[in-house]
Amino acid sequence: MGIDGAARDARIIAAAAVGISAETLLARPEMPLGSDAQARLDVLVRRRAAGEPVSRILGRRAFYGRDFLIAPAVLDPRPDTETLVDLALSLMRQAGQDRPLRLLDVGTGSGCLALTLLAEHSRATAVATDISAPALAIAGRNADLLGVGHRLTLVETDLVAAITGRFDLIVSNPPYVASGDIADLAREVRCHDPLSALDGGPDGLAFYRRIAADVTPLLAAGGWLAVEVGAGQAEAVETLLTAAIYGSTPPGAPLDVLRAGRDLAGIHRCVAVRARSVNGA
């Protein structure tokens, strides 16, 4: 089976084997390989030929202009998730760049969401949760590498079970692949991303139901909840989240909803709900 982008991957892997940048390799394609570099290259090529993504081989992924360490315990960040970052940052700008904001990232994995938002907004602080201790260790390393660790609190918990207080912005990229569809995912995904970060239950919506029940009560007045969704899920997720908020407020309470964040294929990748006068004064 062929590999899409094989020439690009070969350049990246060859550069890693030699210990130089891909740009340097392009500028000096005649550079000879020493025996050690050749041995390393042979190992890396075999791993890629077996379907291991380049990001997994290198142990890092570029996301929103920054490099993030990744490991088997965390989801490999995807470009689709950058649409959620764009949306979250626009909501943060509406709140005011000079205003301190309290953020919550539910199921943080590598930390790419929370850490990017902290790096882009110097007065924000964040709590990031994950049920996996190894994932939180990776997020903590990334926070230190990006210089935002002093504004981040990591909490090992199932969703938000150990979280109290209210937050100005809550973000999450939960598992949303229907259980029966996982076998049809690309091998780079199904064989290398943790199943717990993919499996969203029989209809892919299991975690959104839990978010609706457990996470929406943590919204501050005027706070936003923004989540990534799978293809075709935006309407169902919007219904779940708005029903959860309206269920705890008088009929007619003001509510803002955004079904936004289209990816390159034109798919709605984000749903955001704002509680203007919900869960507090």
C-alpha positions in Angstrom: 0.0 0.0 0.0 1.4 3.4 -0.9 1.9 6.3 1.5 0.5 9.7 0.7 3.3 12.3 0.8 6.0 9.7 0.7 8.6 12.0 -0.8 8.0 14.6 1.9 8.1 12.0 4.6 11.3 10.6 3.2 13.0 14.0 3.4 11.9 14.6 7.0 13.0 11.1 8.1 16.4 11.4 6.3 17.0 14.8 7.9 16.2 13.3 11.3 18.5 10.4 10.7 21.4 12.8 9.9 20.5 15.2 12.6 19.8 18.2 10.4 16.8 20.2 9.3 14.8 19.2 6.3 15.6 22.6 4.8 19.3 21.9 5.1 18.9 18.6 3.5 17.0 20.2 0.5 19.9 22.6 0.1 22.5 19.9 0.3 21.0 16.7 -1.3 24.4 15.3 -2.1 25.4 15.1 1.5 26.8 11.6 2.2 25.4 9.4 4.9 27.7 7.9 7.5 27.2 4.4 8.7 25.5 5.4 11.9 23.1 7.7 10.0 22.4 5.0 7.5 21.5 2.6 10.3 19.2 5.1 11.9 17.6 5.8 8.5 17.0 2.2 7.9 15.1 1.9 11.2 13.1 5.0 10.6 12.1 3.9 7.1 10.9 0.6 8.3 8.8 2.2 10.9 7.2 4.6 8.4 6.6 1.7 5.9 4.8 -0.1 8.7 2.3 2.8 8.9 3.7 4.7 11.9 3.2 8.4 11.4 6.2 10.7 11.0 5.1 12.7 14.0 5.1 9.5 16.1 8.6 8.6 14.8 10.0 12.0 15.6 8.0 12.3 18.9 6.8 15.8 18.1 4.1 17.6 16.1 3.9 21.1 14.8 0.6 22.7 16.0 -0.4 26.4 15.5 3.2 27.4 14.8 4.7 25.6 17.8 6.3 22.2 18.4 4.6 19.8 20.8 6.0 16.6 22.2 3.8 13.6 21.7 3.9 10.0 23.0 1.7 6.9 22.8 -0.5 8.2 25.6 -1.7 11.2 23.7 -3.6 12.0 20.6 -1.5 13.3 17.7 -2.7 16.9 17.3 -4.4 17.5 13.9 -4.8 20.6 11.8 -8.6 20.3 12.2 -8.1 21.2 15.9 -6.5 24.5 14.9 -10.0 25.6 13.9 -11.0 25.3 17.6 -8.0 27.3 18.6 -9.0 30.1 16.1 -12.5 30.1 17.5 -11.4 30.1 21.1 -8.9 33.0 20.5 -11.6 35.0 18.9 -13.8 34.5 21.9 -10.9 35.5 24.2 -10.3 38.6 22.2 -14.0 39.6 22.6 -13.6 39.3 26.3 -10.6 41.6 26.2 -6.9 41.0 25.8 -6.1 42.8 29.0 -8.6 41.0 31.1 -7.4 38.0 33.1 -9.3 34.9 31.9 -9.7 31.5 33.6 -9.6 28.6 31.1 -10.5 24.9 31.4 -9.3 22.3 28.9 -11.1 19.0 29.3 -9.1 16.0 28.2 -6.0 17.9 27.4 -3.8 15.1 26.0 -0.6 16.8 24.8 -1.9 20.1 26.1 -2.0 21.6 22.6 -5.3 23.5 23.2 -4.6 24.9 26.7 -1.0 25.7 26.0 -1.6 27.4 22.7 -4.3 29.6 24.3 -1.9 30.5 27.2 0.9 31.3 24.8 -1.4 33.6 22.8 -3.0 35.4 25.8 -0.5 36.5 28.4 -3.1 37.2 31.1 -4.9 33.9 31.0 -4.5 31.0 33.4 -5.7 27.4 32.7 -6.7 24.2 34.4 -6.2 21.1 32.1 -7.6 17.7 33.0 -7.0 14.2 31.8 -7.7 10.8 33.1 -4.3 9.6 32.0 -1.2 10.4 34.2 1.2 9.7 31.3 -0.7 12.2 29.1 -0.5 14.9 31.9 3.2 14.3 32.1 3.5 15.1 28.4 1.3 18.2 28.8 3.5 19.3 31.7 6.7 18.9 29.6 5.1 20.9 26.8 4.1 23.6 29.1 7.6 24.0 30.4 9.1 24.0 26.9 6.6 26.8 25.9 7.3 28.8 29.1 3.7 28.8 30.3 3.9 26.1 33.0 3.5 28.8 35.8 0.0 29.6 34.4 -1.2 26.0 34.1 -2.7 23.6 36.7 -2.8 19.9 35.6 -5.4 17.7 37.2 -5.7 13.9 36.9 -9.4 13.3 36.8 -12.2 11.6 34.8 -13.5 14.5 32.7 -14.1 17.2 35.4 -14.9 15.1 38.5 -12.3 16.8 40.6 -12.9 20.4 39.2 -14.7 23.1 41.0 -15.2 26.8 40.4 -16.3 28.7 37.2 -14.4 29.4 34.0 -14.6 32.1 31.4 -13.8 29.6 28.6 -14.0 25.9 28.5 -12.5 24.0 25.5 -12.5 20.3 24.7 -11.6 18.0 21.8 -13.3 14.8 23.2 -13.4 11.4 21.6 -16.0 11.5 18.9 -15.5 8.6 16.5 -18.4 6.1 16.7 -17.1 2.8 18.0 -18.1 0.9 14.9 -16.2 3.3 12.7 -12.8 3.0 14.3 -11.8 0.0 12.2 -12.3 2.1 9.1 -9.9 4.8 10.2 -6.5 5.2 8.5 -3.9 2.9 10.0 -1.8 5.8 11.2 -4.8 6.8 13.4 -6.3 3.5 14.5 -3.0 1.8 15.2 -1.1 4.7 16.9 -3.6 7.1 18.6 -4.8 5.9 22.0 -8.2 4.2 21.6 -9.5 6.2 24.7 -8.9 9.4 22.7 -10.9 8.2 19.7 -13.9 6.1 20.9 -16.9 8.2 21.4 -19.3 5.4 22.0 -21.9 3.8 19.7 -23.0 7.1 18.1 -19.8 9.1 18.8 -21.7 11.4 21.1 -21.1 9.8 24.5 -18.6 12.4 25.7 -20.7 15.3 24.6 -23.6 14.0 26.8 -21.2 13.9 29.7 -19.9 17.4 28.8 -23.5 18.7 28.7 -24.2 17.2 32.1 -20.9 17.8 34.0 -19.0 20.6 32.3 -21.7 23.2 31.4 -22.3 23.9 35.2 -18.7 25.1 35.4 -19.3 28.0 33.0 -19.0 31.5 34.5 -21.7 34.0 33.6 -20.9 35.1 30.1 -18.5 32.2 29.7 -18.1 30.1 26.5 -18.0 26.4 26.0 -16.3 25.5 22.7 -15.8 21.9 21.5 -14.5 20.2 18.5 -16.9 17.9 16.7 -16.7 15.2 14.0 -18.2 15.5 10.5 -22.0 15.7 10.7 -22.1 16.1 14.5 -22.5 19.8 14.9 -26.3 20.0 15.0 -26.6 17.1 17.5 -23.9 18.5 19.8 -25.4 22.0 19.6 -28.8 20.4 20.7 -27.1 18.6 23.6 -25.3 21.6 24.9 -28.1 24.1 24.6 -30.5 21.7 26.2 -28.2 21.3 29.2 -27.9 25.0 29.7 -31.6 25.8 29.2 -32.5 23.0 31.5 -31.0 25.0 34.4 -32.3 28.4 33.5 -35.7 30.1 33.1 -37.3 29.8 29.6 -36.1 32.6 27.4 -32.8 33.1 29.1 -30.3 34.7 26.6 -28.0 32.2 24.9 -25.5 32.6 22.1 -24.6 29.6 19.9 -22.0 29.3 17.2 -21.7 26.5 14.8 -18.4 27.5 13.3 -14.8 26.5 12.6 -15.0 25.0 9.1 -12.0 22.9 8.1 -10.4 22.7 4.7 -13.1 20.4 3.6 -15.8 22.8 4.6 -16.9 20.7 7.6 -18.1 22.4 10.8 -15.5 21.4 13.3 -16.6 23.5 16.3 -19.7 24.3 18.4 -19.6 27.1 20.9 -22.3 28.0 23.5 -22.3 31.1 25.6 -24.1 31.3 28.9 -24.8 35.0 29.3 -26.7 34.9 32.5 -26.4 31.3 33.4 -24.8 29.6 36.5 -24.2 32.8 38.3 -24.7 36.6 38.4 
